[in-house]
């Protein structure tokens, strides 16, 4: 199975929510890193506009926008990853 793509959009300059999201993903990647492909975006780029995101941080899991404007809980993030196929 291919790794689950996780896209993370962070604001510039970094906000507390973005710092928390990065820390959370680092923690989750220690457990499930081989099953995840995490891509970070800084600021509003073309992908940010394409997804029509309203604010950052934002976390996209697979093809679904899952969290916008806040840092998810670890349980919430893992649940979203499981729905996308995490074992």
Secondary structure, DSSP 8 states (H G I E B T S, - for coil): ---EEEEEEE-SS--HHHHHHHHHHHHHHHHHGGGEEEEEEESS-HHHHHTT--SSSEEEETTEEEEESS---HHHHHHHHHHTT--
